[in-house]
Each structure stands twice: as structure tokens, then as C-alpha cells.
Amino acid sequence: MTFELPKLPYSYDSLATLGMCKETLEFHHGLHHKAYVDNGNKLLEGSGHDEKSLEDIIKDTYDANALVQSGLFNNASQHWNHIQFWEMIGPSGNKIPAKLNTALGDQFGSIEKFKDEFVAAGVGQFGSGWCWLVQNRDGSLQITKTENGVNPLCFGQTALLGCDVWEHSYYIDFRNKRPVYLQNFLEKLVNWENVTDRMV
Ligand code: MN3
């Protein structure tokens, strides 16, 4: 396959009142995500992985024992991560659907505890990476954090919600205030319908 930059399902200025301005999306989607696509395509050529799906490329190139992942893994996984991220947020401002609301309450005790734990994971990720709400194979929900481009596919988990905590995701809107970015992400940006649709 060839990696392609997807169009955003909303305009660059549609999240501006929700804490993600036009300039952030111009840089984050138009430059950062595009760079993962362009670099990934260069590294894919002649790699022996070019006939595979994006998900299989990620699973097959992840090295659990490596201190540093390969360039192909990093660019492919960051491409996948951003595809999910753009779908997981949006301008709709919807509420948490009953199915997810119940599951979160059962797993974490309350929605507030879930949010506190999610923000703590994002704040606690030292350097670049992601924090996630994942569903394990046994159906349980879990909050995780990963470094750089590593994602739940590497661990056989289903990604329900992911928040990009690379500085490029929040520095224009929130400067160095990652906790405020994470709280705003949960309160205003998440498309909870999309998150719920991902539950197995
Ligand atoms: Mn990013």
C-alpha cells in the first residue's frame, strides 16, 4: 500500500473555539502528519512490507526489545495514530453515549476518575508520545501511555481514544501547559460517538 494523507472530516478553523486553532491544525495535519506520510512512503519502497495493510506493517515492524524503533515503524505508526486522532475529535461537542458511560463507570468507578487517570497518563508520559483508553482482548478497559509512535496495536489492544501529547499538538494553543490541553481535550474536543463505535 501507499500511505495517503486523509482529508480532515472538518475544516481547519472549526475547532478554534474548542481549544484547537486553525494554525495548530495547519501545522499538525498539513505539515506534521504529511511528513509521516511522505517519509513513510520513502521508507516503504523496497522494504518488503509494501504489499501489507498499514496495521500489519505496524505490527510486523514493532520491536518490543528495541530501545529505538525503526524509521518505517515510527512513520507508519504515527500515520495510523493521526488518522485515529482526527476521527476521535471534532466540532460536534457530543455527550458520552450510555454504552461507554456505563463501561467507564464500571471500570474506573466514575467518569471523573476516568478523566483524572487519563490526564495523569498524558502528563506522566515523559517526552513525546500518546495516552490512550484501550479495550483489552478480555473486554476490560484500561488507560495506557506510549512513547513516540508506539500504539495499542503493538500490544493487541483496541484503541478507543488516543491523545497526542507531542508538543506540536498543543504548543500553539496551550504553550507548555500539557495538563490544561489534556483537560480541554476531554471536555471539548473528543467525539464520544466515535470512541463508543470503536468498542468491540
Ligand atoms: Mn501529532
Boltz pocket constraint, residues with backbone or C-beta under 6 A from the ligand:
constraints:
  - pocket:
      binder: B
      contacts: [[A, 28], [A, 32], [A, 82], [A, 164], [A, 166], [A, 168], [A, 169]]
      max_distance: 6.0
